Amino acid sequence: MKVSGVLNLLGRLLIVLSLMLLTPIPFSVYFRDGMVHAFIVSSMLGLLLGTGLVLLFAPEKDLGFKDGFAITAFSWLIIALLGALPYIISGSIPCFVDAFFESMSGFTTTGSTILSDIEVLPKSILFWRAMTHWLGGMGIIVLTLAILPFLGIGGMQLFQAEVPGPTKDRLTPRIQDTARILWSVYLLMTVVETILLMIGGVNFFDALTHSFATLATGGFSTYNASIAHFQSSYLHFVIILFMFLAGANFSLHFRALKGNIRAYWQDEEFRLYALIIFISVIAIFLVNAGAAIYRNNFINLRDSLFQVISIMTTTGFGTADFDQWPPFAKMLLVTLMFIGGCAGSTGGGVKVIRCLLFFKFARSQLKRLVHPRQVDTIKIANTKVPQDVMIGILSFFAIYICVFLGASLAVTALGVDILTGPTAVIATLNNIGPGLHLVGPSRNFGHLPSMAKLVLIFCMIAGRLELYTVAIFFTPEFWKMTRMPKLRWKSK
C-alpha cells in the first residue's frame, strides 16, 4: 500500500466535502437559525486538514487495489468524523459518540438515529443531515470521480471498492464517464421527486430533504413521525415509487432513459426484486387484515406496500409502527432486511443478485447429488457466471454471518436485550434504520450504551462497503509491502 498516495487522495476528498459543508448556509440565513458559524468553522477545519494532507504528501501515479480499499474505507471514516462537526459545534448533538453515530448513519444511508425529537433541530442542521444521505447514497468516491479528473489514476480501484454488488456495471469504457452518468441519473431523479412532492403541497425544504433521503434510501425525515406526518396518499405513493426505483440498479434507469424500457423486465435480478415485493405486500396485507390491524383495506394495502418497499430497499421511512404488527409480518420484514435492494442501487442489504445466485448454486449442488455426471452451469441472462464471482458470493455470506453473530454478541454483552441487540445489528449492518423492540420505528438508538453505538457504527460502514473493503484490513497480507509516506519535499 502506498501510504503517501492514499493520504494525498484523502486530502482531496476532504476538500470536496468541506465545500459541501457550506451548502446549508443559505438555509441557515433564510430560516435565521443562527447556525452559519457551525458550518463555516466545520468547513474551515476540513479545508485545513485536507489542504495539509495534499501539500504534505506526494501523489502516487500507480495506485493498486490495496490503495483503492484503503482510500475508500478511510475516506468514509474521516468524512463521517468531519460531518459530525456541525452537530457538535452547533450544540444540536453535543456528545461526540452520538454525533459520530448520526453522521455515519447519514453518510452510509442507514437512517438510524439517536435523536428523540427531530423537529427541534435548526433547519440548516436538518438540511445537512439530509445532505449526508444524498452524498453517501451514490457514493462520495463516485461523486469525486465524476467531478475531479485528477482522480483518474486508480479510479477503477476506487470504483470497485465502493460500488455495491458482486460485479460492477461499467456503462462506458472510462470510469469517470460511468460515474458522471450514475450521478446525472441520481440528480435527475432527485429533481423529479422534489417537484412531484411540491405538487402534492409539500414546501420546498421538506420536498428536497425527503427526496435526498428517498433516492439515497436513507430514511432521515425532518419530522418525528417520519412520512406518517404527511396525511396524503398521493405523497405516500410518490415516495413509494421513488424508493422502488432507488432500490433497483441505476444502470437500468440509464438504459430506460435512453429508450430501452424493456431493460427492466429483461433483467433477472429486477424481476425477482419486483416479485419478492409483490408477494410480501400481499402476505402482510392478508395477515394484517386477518388480525384486524386496519379497518380500512385501502390504508392497510398502502401501509403494507410502503413498509415492504421501505424495508426491502433499506430506506427505513415509516408510515406505521410495524413493531405492533403480527409476528409473521415482523418476521417477513426482518427477512427483507437481510435481502435488501439490487446491485448497483443505493440500497443496502445482501442484495437480490447474491441471493439469486446463492439459491441457483444450492439448486445446482442438489442436482449434482442426483445426477453426479451432469454438468450444470449457473447462468444469469444466458451468461455463465464466472467461478470467481460464485466464490466471492459464498465468501461474502460466510463473512456476513461472522460479522452479524460477532456484533450481536458484542451488543448483547453490553446489556442490550436479546431482541433489541440483534435487530439493531441487522438494521445497521444492512443500512436500514429501524429495528425492533427498543430500536423499533417509534423509538431511537440514543438510549444504547456508547460502546454499543461504536459497534453499530462499525456495522454501518462494513455494511455500506459490502464487508470486503473493511474485512481486508484484518488480514496480515494487506499490510505487507506497505510503503512509508513520502513527504513532497523529500520526494524531489
N, C-alpha and C positions, 0 to 999 in steps of 0.2 A: 504494500500500500504506500502510495506517495503522499506523505502527510502534508507537505507544503502545498501541493496542488489541491488537496481536499480542503485545507484551511482557506486558501485563496478563493475557491468557489463558494465556500460557506459565507465568506465575507460579502461576496457579490449578491448572494441570496438575501443576506441580512439587509443590504442596502435597498433591495427591491421591496422587502416587507416594511422597512422603515418609511418608505414613501407611501405605502398603503396605509400606514398608521395615521396619515394626515387626512384621509378621506372622510372620517366622521366629523371633522371640524366644521364644515358648512352646516351640518345638522345641529351641532352644539350652539353655533351662532344663531341659527333660526329659532331654535327652541329655548335659547337663553338659559341653558342648564349649567353654565359655568365650568365646563369640562375641557375647554380649549387647552389649558396648561397641561393636563394629563396626557393628551395626545402629542403635543409639541415636545414635552420632556421625554416621553417614550420614544418618539421618532428620533430625537437627537442622540439619545443613548444608543439606539440601534445603528444610526449612521456612524457614530464614533467607533463602535466596535467593528462594524462591517468594513469601514474605510481602513481601520487599523490592520485588520487581517489582510486586506488586499495590498496595502502598502508594505507590510512586513514580510509576507510570504510570497515567494515567486510562483507563478503558474507553471503547470506541467503540460507538455504537449501531448503525451501519450498516456491517457488515463485508461485503466483497465476496469474489469468488472468489480474487483475489490474496492476500487476507488468509488465506483458508482454506488455500491451498497453503503459505503461509509458516508458519502455526501448525503445520500437520501435519508439514512437513519438519523444522523446528527443534525441535519437541517430541520427535521420535524421536531426534534428535541429543543434546539436552540430557538426556533421560531415560536414554539409554544411558550417558552420562557419569556421571550420578548413580548409576545401577545398578552401575557398576564400583567404586564406593567400598567396599562391603563386602569385595570381593575384595582390594583394596589394603590397607585398614586391618587386616583380619584376617591379612594375610600369606599368604593362600592363593594369590594371584597378584600378587606384588609389582611386576611390570613393568607400567607404565601401558598401553602399547600392547596387551599380552596381555590385561589386564583389560578394556580397552575393547572388544577383539575378542570376548571371551567374553560380555560384557554385550550388545553389539549383536547377536551371534549368537542370544542368548536372546530378546531383545525382538522381533527380526524373524522369529523361529521358524525360523532357518536350521539350527541344530544342529551347525554346525562348531565344533570345539573345539581349543584349544591344549594341553589337559591330556593328559598321558601316563598318569597314574594318578589316576583319578577317585575311587576308593574311599578314598583317604587324606584327602579333604576332610572338614571337620566337617559334621555332619548339617544344621545350620541353613544353612550355605553351600550345600549341595546342594539344600535346600528353596528358597532364594532363586533359585538357578539355574533350578529348575523353574518357580518362580513367574513369572520373567521371560518364559518361554514362554507361560504361561497368560494373562498380562496382554496380551502382544503378539498373541496368537492372534486374538481377536475385535477387538482394536484398543483402544489406550489412549484415543484420541479418542472412539470409540463408547462405551466404558465411561463416560467423563466426561459425554458427552451423556445417558447413561442415568441418572446419579445426581446431576448438578448442573444444575438447571433454569436457573440464571443463564447457561448457555452456549446458551440458546435462540436468541439473536441470532447469526446466522451459522452456525447448526447445519447447515444443508444444505450450505453451502460446505465445512465440515469433513468431513462425511459423504462427500461426493463426492470429496474429495481423498484420503481414506484407504481407503475400502472397495474391495476388488479387483473387477475386471471391467469390461467396456466399458460396461455400463449398471448403474444402481443400483436394486435392487428395494426400493421403499418399501412395507412391509406395511400401514402406516397413514398417514393424511394428515400427522400430526405426527411429525417426525423423531425426537423424544425417545422417543415410543412405539415406533417401529421399533427404536431402539437397545435399549430395555428388553426387547422381545420377543426379539431376537437374543441378548442376554446371558442371558436366562432359559432359552432352549433350550440354550445353551452350558453353563450351570451345571447344568442337569438332566442332560445327557449326561455331564458330569464326575462327578456323584454316582453315576449308574447304573454307569459303568465302574469306579469305585472299589470299589463294593460287589461287583461281579462278580469283580474281581481278588482281593478279600479272600476271597470264597467259594472261590477256587482255591488258597488257602493263603498268599497274599502278605500281609505285615504292612501296617498302615495307612499308615505312612510311604512305603513303596515303592509301594503301590497309588495313593496320592494323587499322588505326584510323577510316576509313569508315566502316570496319567490326564491330568495337566496337559500333559505332553509329547505325548500321543496326540491329544487334542482340539485342541491348538494346531498339530498337525502339525509339532512342533518337533524331537523326536528326542533331547533330552538324557536320558540314563539315569543312574541312580545307580551303575551297575556298568560296569567296563571292557569287559566282553563284551556290553554292551547287553542286548537281550532274550534273547540266547542264554544268558544267565546262568540264566534260568528254564527248567529242563528239563521243561516241561509243555506238551503240545499244546493243552490247554484254555486256558491263559493266552495262548499264541500266537494262537489263533483269536479270543479276546476282543479282543485288541489289533488283529488284522486287521479285525474288524467295525467297531471304532470309528475306525480310520484311514480305512476306506472311507467311513463316514458323515461324518467331518470333511472329506473331500475333495469332498463334494457340497455343493450350495447349501443354506445353513441355512434359507432361506425354505421349501424343500421339507419340511424336518423340522417346521417350524412348522405347515404345512398338514397334514402327516401326523398330528401330534398333535391337530389339530382334527378329525380323522376322514377326511380326504381322502388315503387311502393311494395312490390311483391317480395322485396328483400326480407321483410319482417317474417312472412309466413314460410319463406324458403329456409329460414334459419332454424335448425332443430332445437337449439337452446331456447330461442324466443318462444317457440311453440310449447315447449314443456313449461316454461315460465308462466305463460298465459293459462295453460291447463291447470297447473297447481293452484293458481289464484282462483280460477273458476270453481274448482272442486271444493276448495277451502271455504270460499264465501257461501256456497250452497250448504255445506255441512254446518258451519257456525250459525247461519240463518235458521236452519231447522232445529238445531239444539236450543238456541235462544227462544225460538217460538214455542218449543215443547216445554221449556222451563218458565214460560210466561214472563220473560225478562222485559219484553216490549209489548205494549197493547196495540201499537201501530205497526203493521207489517212493512210499510214503506221505510219508516225510521229504522226498523230492525235491519232491513236489507241495506240501507245506506250506511249504517254504522258498521255492519259486518263487512261490507265492501271496503269501507275506509280503513278499518283496523287491520284487515288482512293485507291490503296493499301497503299500508304504513309499516307493518312489521316485516313483511316479505322483502320490501325494498330497503329495510333498516332505516326508515326515516324517523319513526318514533313520535310523529304527531298523534294527537288523541282527540276523539270526539266523544269517547265513552270510557268509563273506568272498567276496562276488561278484566281487572282483577276480581270483579264482582260477578263475572260470567260463570257458567257451569264449568266444572273441572275439565270436561272434554274440550271445550272451547279454549281454555287456557293452555292445555297441553298441545293442542294443534298450533296455537300461536307460538309456543316455545319451539316447536319443531320448525316452523317457518323462520324463526330467528336464526337457527343454525343454517338453513339453506341459503337465505339472502338473495341478492339480485343476480344479474347476469355479469359475465366477464366483460370488462370494458365499460361498465356503468359506474355511477358514483356510489352505488350501493355496497354494503359490506357483506359479511357472512362468508360461508364456504364457497359460494357461487353455484349457480344452477348447472353450469357446464361440468364442474368437478363431480357433482352428484350424479349427473347423467353418465359420465364416463366411468365412474366407480361402479354403478349398477350394471353397465354394459360389461365391464371387466368381470364382475361377480357372475353374471349370466354365462359369460364365456367359459369361466372355470367350471361351472356346473355342467355345461355341455361337454367339456373335456372329460369329466368323470364318467359320463355315459358313453361317449364316443372318443376313446383315448387317441385314436389315429386321425381324428378330424382336425383340420387346420382352420381355426376360426379367428378372423381378424376383426379388430374393433375399428369401426368407421364412424365418422361424422360428416354428413353431407357427401356421402360416397367417396370420402377421402380417408385413407388409412391413417389412424392416429399413431404417430411415432412412438417407439418404445420408451424413449427418454421422457416423453410427456406423461405416459402412464406411470412410470417410476416416480416422477416428480409429484403426481397426484397422490399416489399411495404414501409417499413420504410426507406430504402435506398433512394428510389425515392423521398419520402417526404423531407428528409434531403437535398438531392441533389438540389431539386428545391429551397429550402430556401437559401442554400449557394449560388447558382447561382444568384438568384434575389438580395440577400443582397450584394454580391460582385459587381455585375453590378451597383447597385445603388451607392455604395461607390466610385467606379472608375469614374462614370459619374459625381458624385458630386464634384470630384476633377478637373473638367474641361475637361475631355476626352469626345469626341463626341459620339453620340448615336450608331454609327456603330462600331467604334474602341473599345469602352469600353466593351460592352457585348461580342464581339468576342475575345477580349483579355482574358476575363474571361473564355470563352469556351476553348480557346487554352491552358490556364494554368491549369484549373480545370480538363481537360481531358488529360493533359500531351502531347499535340500535337506539339506545337511550333508556327507556324504562324497562324494569324487570318485573318481579312480582313481590307481593307482601310489602315489606318496609321500603322497597325501592320501586313500587308499582307506579302506574301512570298518574296517580293522585298524590304521590309522595316525591321525595328527592333524596339525594345521596349525602346531604350535608351532615346528617347525624352519624355517619360512619366514622370509625377511628381514622386518624391521619395516616397511619401505616397501611390500612386497608385501601384508602384512596390512592396511595402511591402504587400499590399492587394493581389497582384498576387502571391507573394511568399507563402502566406498562402494558396492560391488556389492550388499551385503546390503540397505542402506537403499533403494537405487534399485530393487531387485527387489521389496522389500516394498511400496513405494509406487507400483509399476507404472510407473516411469520418468518419466512426465509430471510428477509432483509435484516431482521432482528436476531434470529437464531444463529445466523452465521458468525456473529461476534463471539459466540460462546465456544467456537471451535478453534483449537490451537493453530490449525493450518492457516486460518485467516491472518494471523499476526506474523506469520513467517515472511521474511524478505521485506519487512516494513522499512521504508526509507525515512530517516530522520528529516525533520523540516529544514528547508533551505531558506535562509533569510535573503532578501533581494540583494543587499549589498555584498553578501558573501558568495552569491552565485555568479557574480560577474567576473 
